[in-house]
Amino acid sequence: MKVDFLTRSLLYLPAHKEHLVENALKSGADMLALDLEDSCQPIENKQLGRDTILKFLKEGLLEGHKVFPRVNDRESGELLKDVYQLTLPGITGFVYPKCTNGQDIYFIGKLLETIEYEKHIPVGYFKLIPLIETTGAVANINDVCEACPERIIAVGFGAEDYMSDLGGRHNEGGNSIFSARAIIANAAKAHDIVPLDIVHMKVHDLEDLEREMNVARDLGYEGKMLVHPKEIPVCHRIFSPSEEQVEWAEEIVFLSEEARKEGRGVAYLNNKFIGPPMLKMAQDVLKKNELCKRFD
């Protein structure tokens, strides 16, 4: 994992609406996506959104938060304004939408590098979260993950745009997006990147949200993109280790260490062999638990 902070929740909100930004800062979300793209309309509101972020930065209100403005894509004519105005200390990085291939990420990575150099900011300071929102992007997911490894910390799956591009149909069980979800999670993990699951569209149905997140967790997702603060407690519970998981992990690590000290090549738990994959899983659980204790 390339980051030393929690990535269980990425909360989206329109950057130009000050009261929503104020509420988001109190929400407890691990990361905030202050949106300058789709929800920042009409186009005049995009500069208002930038100005709002700059105001909160100047007043020190973003301190202690992981802030990722969602910028406009490189075909929009707004991207340079977004990143040049907002590449400032206090901004963690940027969510990049409508990513189609590695060239998109290479482009914004080089743009950020040029601005960092000009502003005397360490190169690589600003991180990236590309959004995978089309069939082409899913097909090119490995290319995307490899394009700017020093910056990409997570990738998010935009299922609504993907389904529109696919021409498919949603169903209750999520079978229509299952393959794409699995492909994105697998590619992200192969590159030590956090996969962030789809936005849950039934905002007020927390039971359905939990069902959806359990599927995502089974697929290897480590967090979820959210559009309402009420979803955060459920999200953090699902993507944090439970007490039972922590106890299991501690026992695995203890037994493995005892076997090593005694010169035994293998350790057992309940008459089952503890192999390297099980030990790694246990170690990952304990690392995540330490992060939760530090930041929650």
C-alpha positions in Angstrom: 0.0 0.0 0.0 1.5 3.3 -1.1 -0.3 5.5 1.5 -0.1 5.8 5.2 -3.6 7.0 5.7 -7.0 5.4 5.6 -8.8 5.0 2.2 -12.1 3.4 3.2 -14.3 6.3 2.1 -14.0 9.0 -0.6 -16.9 11.4 -0.1 -18.0 13.5 -3.2 -19.6 16.9 -2.9 -19.9 20.0 -5.2 -17.0 22.3 -4.5 -18.9 25.4 -5.1 -21.4 24.8 -2.3 -19.8 26.1 0.9 -22.3 24.6 3.3 -21.8 21.1 1.8 -18.0 21.5 2.1 -18.5 22.6 5.8 -20.6 19.6 6.5 -18.2 17.2 4.7 -15.3 18.5 7.0 -17.3 17.2 10.0 -18.4 13.9 8.3 -15.4 11.8 9.3 -14.8 10.6 5.8 -11.2 9.4 5.2 -10.9 11.4 1.9 -12.9 14.3 0.4 -13.5 14.7 -3.3 -14.4 18.3 -3.8 -16.0 18.1 -7.2 -15.2 20.6 -10.0 -16.6 18.4 -12.7 -20.1 17.0 -13.2 -21.8 18.5 -10.1 -20.2 21.9 -10.6 -22.6 23.3 -13.2 -23.2 25.6 -15.1 -19.6 26.2 -16.2 -19.4 29.5 -14.3 -19.6 27.5 -11.1 -16.2 25.8 -11.8 -14.3 29.0 -10.9 -16.6 29.5 -7.9 -15.7 25.9 -6.8 -11.9 26.7 -7.1 -12.4 29.9 -5.2 -14.3 28.0 -2.4 -11.5 25.5 -2.1 -8.9 28.3 -2.0 -11.0 30.1 0.7 -11.1 27.0 2.9 -7.4 26.4 2.4 -6.5 30.0 3.3 -8.6 29.8 6.5 -6.9 26.5 7.5 -10.2 24.6 7.5 -8.8 21.8 5.3 -6.0 21.0 7.7 -6.0 17.4 8.9 -8.1 16.3 5.9 -7.1 14.3 2.8 -8.5 16.5 0.1 -8.7 15.4 -3.6 -10.5 17.9 -5.8 -12.1 16.1 -8.8 -10.7 18.1 -11.7 -12.1 18.3 -15.3 -10.6 16.0 -17.9 -8.0 17.2 -20.4 -10.5 17.7 -23.2 -12.6 20.1 -21.2 -10.5 23.3 -21.4 -10.7 23.5 -17.6 -8.0 21.2 -16.4 -5.1 23.6 -16.4 -7.1 26.1 -14.4 -8.0 23.4 -11.9 -4.6 22.1 -11.2 -2.6 25.4 -11.5 -4.8 27.1 -9.0 -5.1 24.2 -6.6 -1.5 22.8 -6.5 -1.0 24.1 -3.0 0.0 22.6 0.4 -3.1 21.3 2.0 -4.3 19.6 -1.2 -3.4 15.9 -1.1 -4.0 15.2 -4.8 -6.6 15.0 -7.5 -9.3 12.7 -8.8 -9.0 12.5 -12.5 -12.2 11.6 -14.4 -12.9 9.9 -17.7 -9.5 8.3 -17.8 -9.3 6.2 -21.0 -5.7 5.0 -21.0 -2.3 5.5 -19.6 -1.6 8.5 -21.8 -4.3 10.5 -19.9 -2.5 9.8 -16.6 1.0 10.4 -18.1 -0.3 13.8 -19.4 -1.6 15.0 -16.0 1.4 13.5 -14.2 3.7 15.6 -16.4 1.5 18.7 -16.0 1.7 18.3 -12.2 5.5 17.8 -12.4 5.9 21.0 -14.4 3.8 23.0 -11.9 5.5 21.4 -8.9 8.9 22.4 -10.3 7.7 26.0 -11.0 6.1 26.4 -7.5 9.1 24.8 -5.8 7.1 21.9 -4.5 8.7 18.4 -4.3 8.1 16.5 -7.5 5.5 13.8 -6.9 3.9 15.6 -4.0 0.4 15.5 -5.5 -1.2 12.1 -5.8 -3.8 10.9 -8.3 -7.0 8.8 -8.2 -8.0 8.0 -11.8 -11.7 7.1 -12.4 -12.3 4.1 -14.7 -15.6 4.9 -16.3 -15.7 3.4 -19.8 -15.3 0.0 -21.5 -12.0 1.2 -23.0 -10.7 2.2 -19.6 -11.5 -1.2 -18.2 -9.6 -2.8 -21.1 -6.7 -0.5 -20.5 -6.7 -0.7 -16.7 -3.1 -2.1 -16.4 -1.8 0.6 -18.7 -3.5 3.2 -16.5 -2.0 1.7 -13.3 1.5 1.7 -14.8 1.4 5.2 -16.3 2.4 7.2 -13.2 3.3 4.8 -10.4 4.7 7.5 -8.1 1.4 9.3 -8.0 -1.4 6.9 -8.4 -2.6 5.7 -4.9 -6.1 4.5 -5.9 -8.4 3.9 -8.8 -12.2 4.3 -8.6 -14.8 2.5 -10.7 -17.5 4.7 -12.2 -20.2 2.1 -12.9 -22.9 4.4 -14.3 -20.8 5.8 -17.1 -19.4 2.4 -17.7 -22.9 0.8 -18.1 -23.9 3.7 -20.5 -20.8 3.0 -22.6 -21.4 -0.8 -22.5 -25.1 -0.5 -23.4 -25.8 -3.0 -20.7 -28.6 -3.2 -18.1 -28.3 -2.9 -14.3 -29.8 -5.7 -12.3 -30.4 -6.1 -8.6 -27.5 -8.5 -7.9 -24.9 -6.4 -9.7 -24.1 -9.2 -12.1 -23.8 -6.8 -15.1 -20.8 -5.0 -13.5 -19.3 -8.0 -11.7 -16.6 -8.7 -14.3 -15.5 -5.1 -14.6 -15.4 -4.7 -10.8 -13.2 -7.8 -10.5 -10.9 -6.8 -13.3 -10.3 -3.3 -11.8 -9.7 -4.7 -8.3 -7.3 -7.3 -9.6 -5.3 -4.8 -11.7 -5.1 -2.3 -8.8 -3.9 -4.9 -6.3 -1.3 -6.1 -8.9 0.2 -2.6 -8.8 -0.1 -2.0 -5.1 -3.0 0.5 -5.7 -6.2 0.8 -3.6 -9.3 -0.1 -5.5 -12.4 2.1 -4.7 -15.8 0.6 -5.3 -18.7 2.2 -7.2 -21.0 4.9 -5.9 -24.1 3.4 -4.3 -27.1 5.0 -6.0 -29.8 4.1 -3.4 -28.5 6.6 -1.0 -31.1 6.0 1.7 -31.0 2.2 1.6 -28.3 1.4 4.0 -29.1 -2.3 4.0 -28.5 -2.5 0.2 -25.4 -0.4 0.7 -24.0 -3.0 3.2 -24.8 -5.8 0.8 -23.1 -4.0 -2.1 -20.0 -3.3 0.1 -19.7 -6.9 1.2 -19.5 -8.0 -2.4 -16.9 -5.3 -3.0 -14.9 -6.4 0.0 -15.0 -10.0 -1.2 -13.5 -8.9 -4.5 -10.6 -7.1 -2.8 -11.8 -3.5 -2.7 -10.5 -1.5 0.2 -12.9 1.5 0.1 -15.9 3.0 -1.5 -16.9 6.3 -3.2 -19.8 7.9 -1.4 -22.2 10.8 -2.1 -23.8 11.1 1.4 -22.3 11.3 4.9 -24.9 8.9 6.3 -23.1 6.1 4.4 -19.8 6.6 6.2 -20.3 4.6 9.4 -21.4 1.5 7.4 -18.6 2.0 5.0 -15.9 2.2 7.7 -17.3 -0.8 9.5 -17.1 -3.0 6.4 -13.7 -1.8 5.3 -12.1 -2.0 8.8 -10.9 -5.2 10.4 -13.3 -6.6 12.9 -12.3 -7.7 16.4 -12.5 -11.3 15.3 -10.3 -10.7 12.3 -7.7 -8.9 14.4 -7.7 -11.7 17.0 -7.3 -14.3 14.2 -4.4 -12.2 12.6 -2.6 -11.9 15.9 -2.8 -15.6 16.5 -1.5 -16.4 13.0 1.5 -14.0 13.5 2.2 -15.3 17.0 2.2 -19.0 15.9 4.3 -18.3 12.9 6.9 -16.4 15.0 6.9 -19.2 17.6 7.6 -21.8 14.8 10.4 -19.7 13.5 12.0 -19.3 16.9 11.8 -23.1 17.5 13.3 -23.9 14.1 10.2 -25.4 12.8 9.4 -24.8 9.1 5.7 -24.8 9.6 3.1 -23.6 12.0 -0.5 -24.8 12.5 -3.8 -23.3 13.6 -6.6 -25.7 14.5 -4.6 -28.5 12.7 -4.4 -26.4 9.6 -1.1 -25.5 8.0 -0.3 -21.7 8.1 1.2 -21.0 4.7 2.9 -17.7 3.6 -0.3 -16.4 1.9 -2.2 -16.8 5.2 0.6 -15.0 7.1 0.7 -12.1 4.7 -3.1 -11.8 5.0 -2.8 -11.6 8.8 0.0 -9.0 8.6 -2.1 -6.9 6.2 -5.0 -7.1 8.7 -2.8 -5.9 11.5 -1.4 -3.0 9.4 -4.9 -1.8 8.5 -5.9 -2.1 12.2 -3.0 0.1 13.2 -4.1 2.7 10.6 -7.6 2.6 12.0 -6.3 3.2 15.6 -4.2 6.1 14.4 -6.8 7.9 12.3 -10.2 7.0 13.7 
